[in-house]
Amino acid sequence: MIQLIINGQPQHFAPPISVTQLIEQLALRDKRIAIECNGEIIPRSKFSEQLLADGDQLEVVIAVGGG
């Protein structure tokens, strides 16, 4: 298992895990989100190829519509 820090909270996942797989496991697949890994924003086009490593710190931001 690897530990990822997601929005300040440690969570454990079986490796290997890509950003796309993480999104599915967090039930965020149909949400408009932005993900930052260790201080760098990951482009949506790279989600499937970006593998996460033990200790990575992620910030997941969900866009909310409003007016």
N, CA, C and O atoms as a GROMACS GRO file, in nm:
protein
  268
    1MET      N    1   0.084  -0.119   0.000
    1MET     CA    2   0.000   0.000   0.000
    1MET      C    3   0.089   0.125   0.000
    1MET      O    4   0.196   0.127   0.060
    2ILE      N    5   0.040   0.227  -0.069
    2ILE     CA    6   0.108   0.356  -0.064
    2ILE      C    7   0.017   0.455   0.006
    2ILE      O    8  -0.105   0.443   0.003
    3GLN      N    9   0.079   0.553   0.069
    3GLN     CA   10   0.003   0.659   0.136
    3GLN      C   11   0.008   0.785   0.052
    3GLN      O   12   0.116   0.831   0.014
    4LEU      N   13  -0.109   0.839   0.023
    4LEU     CA   14  -0.121   0.968  -0.045
    4LEU      C   15  -0.185   1.064   0.053
    4LEU      O   16  -0.276   1.028   0.127
    5ILE      N   17  -0.138   1.187   0.052
    5ILE     CA   18  -0.199   1.291   0.135
    5ILE      C   19  -0.292   1.370   0.044
    5ILE      O   20  -0.246   1.442  -0.045
    6ILE      N   21  -0.422   1.356   0.065
    6ILE     CA   22  -0.522   1.418  -0.021
    6ILE      C   23  -0.595   1.525   0.059
    6ILE      O   24  -0.666   1.495   0.155
    7ASN      N   25  -0.577   1.650   0.017
    7ASN     CA   26  -0.636   1.764   0.089
    7ASN      C   27  -0.605   1.757   0.238
    7ASN      O   28  -0.690   1.782   0.322
    8GLY      N   29  -0.480   1.721   0.268
    8GLY     CA   30  -0.432   1.718   0.406
    8GLY      C   31  -0.463   1.591   0.483
    8GLY      O   32  -0.423   1.578   0.599
    9GLN      N   33  -0.534   1.496   0.422
    9GLN     CA   34  -0.573   1.373   0.491
    9GLN      C   35  -0.501   1.253   0.431
    9GLN      O   36  -0.507   1.232   0.310
   10PRO      N   37  -0.432   1.173   0.512
   10PRO     CA   38  -0.366   1.054   0.460
   10PRO      C   39  -0.467   0.947   0.420
   10PRO      O   40  -0.563   0.920   0.493
   11GLN      N   41  -0.445   0.888   0.304
   11GLN     CA   42  -0.528   0.778   0.256
   11GLN      C   43  -0.436   0.674   0.192
   11GLN      O   44  -0.330   0.708   0.141
   12HIS      N   45  -0.478   0.548   0.195
   12HIS     CA   46  -0.395   0.439   0.145
   12HIS      C   47  -0.458   0.374   0.022
   12HIS      O   48  -0.579   0.356   0.014
   13PHE      N   49  -0.371   0.340  -0.074
   13PHE     CA   50  -0.414   0.281  -0.200
   13PHE      C   51  -0.315   0.173  -0.241
   13PHE      O   52  -0.198   0.176  -0.203
   14ALA      N   53  -0.365   0.078  -0.319
   14ALA     CA   54  -0.278  -0.027  -0.373
   14ALA      C   55  -0.206   0.027  -0.497
   14ALA      O   56  -0.270   0.082  -0.586
   15PRO      N   57  -0.073   0.012  -0.502
   15PRO     CA   58   0.000   0.057  -0.620
   15PRO      C   59  -0.008  -0.047  -0.731
   15PRO      O   60  -0.038  -0.162  -0.703
   16PRO      N   61   0.020  -0.010  -0.854
   16PRO     CA   62   0.036   0.128  -0.899
   16PRO      C   63  -0.101   0.194  -0.913
   16PRO      O   64  -0.202   0.126  -0.936
   17ILE      N   65  -0.104   0.326  -0.900
   17ILE     CA   66  -0.230   0.399  -0.914
   17ILE      C   67  -0.204   0.527  -0.993
   17ILE      O   68  -0.114   0.605  -0.962
   18SER      N   69  -0.284   0.545  -1.096
   18SER     CA   70  -0.275   0.667  -1.178
   18SER      C   71  -0.375   0.769  -1.124
   18SER      O   72  -0.459   0.736  -1.041
   19VAL      N   73  -0.365   0.890  -1.172
   19VAL     CA   74  -0.460   0.994  -1.132
   19VAL      C   75  -0.601   0.953  -1.174
   19VAL      O   76  -0.696   0.974  -1.099
   20THR      N   77  -0.615   0.897  -1.293
   20THR     CA   78  -0.747   0.852  -1.340
   20THR      C   79  -0.805   0.747  -1.244
   20THR      O   80  -0.923   0.755  -1.209
   21GLN      N   81  -0.725   0.651  -1.203
   21GLN     CA   82  -0.772   0.548  -1.110
   21GLN      C   83  -0.809   0.609  -0.974
   21GLN      O   84  -0.906   0.568  -0.912
   22LEU      N   85  -0.730   0.706  -0.929
   22LEU     CA   86  -0.760   0.773  -0.803
   22LEU      C   87  -0.895   0.843  -0.811
   22LEU      O   88  -0.976   0.833  -0.720
   23ILE      N   89  -0.919   0.914  -0.921
   23ILE     CA   90  -1.045   0.985  -0.940
   23ILE      C   91  -1.162   0.887  -0.934
   23ILE      O   92  -1.264   0.916  -0.872
   24GLU      N   93  -1.147   0.771  -0.996
   24GLU     CA   94  -1.253   0.670  -0.993
   24GLU      C   95  -1.274   0.617  -0.852
   24GLU      O   96  -1.388   0.599  -0.809
   25GLN      N   97  -1.166   0.590  -0.780
   25GLN     CA   98  -1.178   0.537  -0.644
   25GLN      C   99  -1.239   0.639  -0.548
   25GLN      O  100  -1.303   0.601  -0.450
   26LEU      N  101  -1.218   0.767  -0.575
   26LEU     CA  102  -1.276   0.872  -0.491
   26LEU      C  103  -1.416   0.912  -0.537
   26LEU      O  104  -1.475   1.005  -0.482
   27ALA      N  105  -1.469   0.843  -0.638
   27ALA     CA  106  -1.603   0.870  -0.694
   27ALA      C  107  -1.616   1.014  -0.743
   27ALA      O  108  -1.716   1.080  -0.719
   28LEU      N  109  -1.512   1.061  -0.813
   28LEU     CA  110  -1.511   1.198  -0.866
   28LEU      C  111  -1.510   1.200  -1.018
   28LEU      O  112  -1.486   1.305  -1.078
   29ARG      N  113  -1.537   1.087  -1.081
   29ARG     CA  114  -1.522   1.075  -1.227
   29ARG      C  115  -1.607   1.175  -1.304
   29ARG      O  116  -1.561   1.228  -1.405
   30ASP      N  117  -1.727   1.201  -1.260
   30ASP     CA  118  -1.816   1.291  -1.335
   30ASP      C  119  -1.813   1.435  -1.285
   30ASP      O  120  -1.897   1.516  -1.324
   31LYS      N  121  -1.717   1.466  -1.201
   31LYS     CA  122  -1.706   1.601  -1.144
   31LYS      C  123  -1.605   1.684  -1.224
   31LYS      O  124  -1.514   1.630  -1.287
   32ARG      N  125  -1.624   1.814  -1.220
   32ARG     CA  126  -1.524   1.906  -1.278
   32ARG      C  127  -1.421   1.932  -1.168
   32ARG      O  128  -1.450   1.999  -1.069
   33ILE      N  129  -1.300   1.880  -1.189
   33ILE     CA  130  -1.198   1.889  -1.085
   33ILE      C  131  -1.065   1.937  -1.142
   33ILE      O  132  -1.039   1.929  -1.262
   34ALA      N  133  -0.983   1.986  -1.050
   34ALA     CA  134  -0.843   2.016  -1.079
   34ALA      C  135  -0.762   1.944  -0.972
   34ALA      O  136  -0.802   1.936  -0.856
   35ILE      N  137  -0.647   1.890  -1.013
   35ILE     CA  138  -0.562   1.816  -0.920
   35ILE      C  139  -0.420   1.870  -0.926
   35ILE      O  140  -0.361   1.887  -1.032
   36GLU      N  141  -0.369   1.897  -0.807
   36GLU     CA  142  -0.231   1.942  -0.792
   36GLU      C  143  -0.156   1.832  -0.718
   36GLU      O  144  -0.204   1.780  -0.617
   37CYS      N  145  -0.038   1.796  -0.768
   37CYS     CA  146   0.044   1.694  -0.706
   37CYS      C  147   0.180   1.755  -0.672
   37CYS      O  148   0.254   1.797  -0.760
   38ASN      N  149   0.211   1.758  -0.544
   38ASN     CA  150   0.338   1.812  -0.496
   38ASN      C  151   0.364   1.953  -0.550
   38ASN      O  152   0.476   1.985  -0.588
   39GLY      N  153   0.259   2.035  -0.553
   39GLY     CA  154   0.274   2.175  -0.592
   39GLY      C  155   0.259   2.203  -0.740
   39GLY      O  156   0.268   2.319  -0.781
   40GLU      N  157   0.236   2.101  -0.823
   40GLU     CA  158   0.222   2.122  -0.967
   40GLU      C  159   0.087   2.071  -1.015
   40GLU      O  160   0.047   1.959  -0.983
   41ILE      N  161   0.017   2.154  -1.093
   41ILE     CA  162  -0.112   2.114  -1.147
   41ILE      C  163  -0.090   2.009  -1.255
   41ILE      O  164  -0.004   2.023  -1.340
   42ILE      N  165  -0.170   1.903  -1.249
   42ILE     CA  166  -0.162   1.796  -1.348
   42ILE      C  167  -0.266   1.825  -1.456
   42ILE      O  168  -0.385   1.833  -1.426
   43PRO      N  169  -0.223   1.840  -1.581
   43PRO     CA  170  -0.320   1.861  -1.689
   43PRO      C  171  -0.411   1.739  -1.704
   43PRO      O  172  -0.367   1.625  -1.690
   44ARG      N  173  -0.538   1.763  -1.732
   44ARG     CA  174  -0.635   1.654  -1.749
   44ARG      C  175  -0.587   1.553  -1.854
   44ARG      O  176  -0.613   1.434  -1.841
   45SER      N  177  -0.518   1.601  -1.956
   45SER     CA  178  -0.469   1.511  -2.062
   45SER      C  179  -0.363   1.413  -2.011
   45SER      O  180  -0.334   1.314  -2.079
   46LYS      N  181  -0.306   1.438  -1.893
   46LYS     CA  182  -0.202   1.352  -1.836
   46LYS      C  183  -0.253   1.262  -1.724
   46LYS      O  184  -0.176   1.184  -1.668
   47PHE      N  185  -0.382   1.272  -1.688
   47PHE     CA  186  -0.436   1.196  -1.576
   47PHE      C  187  -0.409   1.046  -1.588
   47PHE      O  188  -0.371   0.982  -1.490
   48SER      N  189  -0.428   0.990  -1.707
   48SER     CA  190  -0.416   0.844  -1.721
   48SER      C  191  -0.271   0.796  -1.715
   48SER      O  192  -0.246   0.681  -1.678
   49GLU      N  193  -0.176   0.881  -1.751
   49GLU     CA  194  -0.036   0.838  -1.751
   49GLU      C  195   0.041   0.881  -1.627
   49GLU      O  196   0.152   0.833  -1.604
   50GLN      N  197  -0.015   0.970  -1.547
   50GLN     CA  198   0.053   1.020  -1.427
   50GLN      C  199   0.036   0.919  -1.313
   50GLN      O  200  -0.074   0.906  -1.257
   51LEU      N  201   0.143   0.848  -1.279
   51LEU     CA  202   0.139   0.754  -1.168
   51LEU      C  203   0.174   0.826  -1.039
   51LEU      O  204   0.262   0.913  -1.036
   52LEU      N  205   0.106   0.789  -0.933
   52LEU     CA  206   0.128   0.851  -0.803
   52LEU      C  207   0.220   0.763  -0.720
   52LEU      O  208   0.221   0.641  -0.734
   53ALA      N  209   0.299   0.827  -0.634
   53ALA     CA  210   0.398   0.755  -0.553
   53ALA      C  211   0.370   0.776  -0.404
   53ALA      O  212   0.304   0.872  -0.364
   54ASP      N  213   0.423   0.685  -0.325
   54ASP     CA  214   0.407   0.694  -0.180
   54ASP      C  215   0.453   0.831  -0.130
   54ASP      O  216   0.562   0.877  -0.163
   55GLY      N  217   0.368   0.895  -0.052
   55GLY     CA  218   0.401   1.024   0.006
   55GLY      C  219   0.361   1.144  -0.077
   55GLY      O  220   0.375   1.257  -0.032
   56ASP      N  221   0.310   1.122  -0.199
   56ASP     CA  222   0.266   1.236  -0.281
   56ASP      C  223   0.159   1.314  -0.206
   56ASP      O  224   0.073   1.257  -0.139
   57GLN      N  225   0.167   1.447  -0.221
   57GLN     CA  226   0.068   1.535  -0.159
   57GLN      C  227  -0.018   1.594  -0.269
   57GLN      O  228   0.031   1.660  -0.360
   58LEU      N  229  -0.148   1.567  -0.258
   58LEU     CA  230  -0.242   1.609  -0.361
   58LEU      C  231  -0.343   1.707  -0.304
   58LEU      O  232  -0.387   1.696  -0.189
   59GLU      N  233  -0.378   1.802  -0.387
   59GLU     CA  234  -0.490   1.891  -0.357
   59GLU      C  235  -0.591   1.867  -0.467
   59GLU      O  236  -0.560   1.881  -0.585
   60VAL      N  237  -0.712   1.832  -0.429
   60VAL     CA  238  -0.820   1.807  -0.524
   60VAL      C  239  -0.924   1.916  -0.504
   60VAL      O  240  -0.979   1.933  -0.395
   61VAL      N  241  -0.950   1.991  -0.611
   61VAL     CA  242  -1.046   2.101  -0.605
   61VAL      C  243  -1.162   2.066  -0.698
   61VAL      O  244  -1.142   2.034  -0.815
   62ILE      N  245  -1.282   2.073  -0.644
   62ILE     CA  246  -1.403   2.045  -0.721
   62ILE      C  247  -1.470   2.178  -0.754
   62ILE      O  248  -1.501   2.257  -0.666
   63ALA      N  249  -1.492   2.201  -0.885
   63ALA     CA  250  -1.558   2.324  -0.930
   63ALA      C  251  -1.707   2.314  -0.897
   63ALA      O  252  -1.771   2.213  -0.923
   64VAL      N  253  -1.759   2.423  -0.841
   64VAL     CA  254  -1.900   2.430  -0.806
   64VAL      C  255  -1.961   2.545  -0.881
   64VAL      O  256  -1.912   2.658  -0.874
   65GLY      N  257  -2.069   2.518  -0.955
   65GLY     CA  258  -2.137   2.624  -1.029
   65GLY      C  259  -2.220   2.710  -0.935
   65GLY      O  260  -2.261   2.666  -0.828
   66GLY      N  261  -2.242   2.829  -0.978
   66GLY     CA  262  -2.323   2.920  -0.897
   66GLY      C  263  -2.330   3.055  -0.964
   66GLY      O  264  -2.271   3.077  -1.070
   67GLY      N  265  -2.401   3.142  -0.904
   67GLY     CA  266  -2.412   3.271  -0.968
   67GLY      C  267  -2.444   3.381  -0.874
   67GLY      O  268  -2.457   3.496  -0.916
   0.00000   0.00000   0.00000
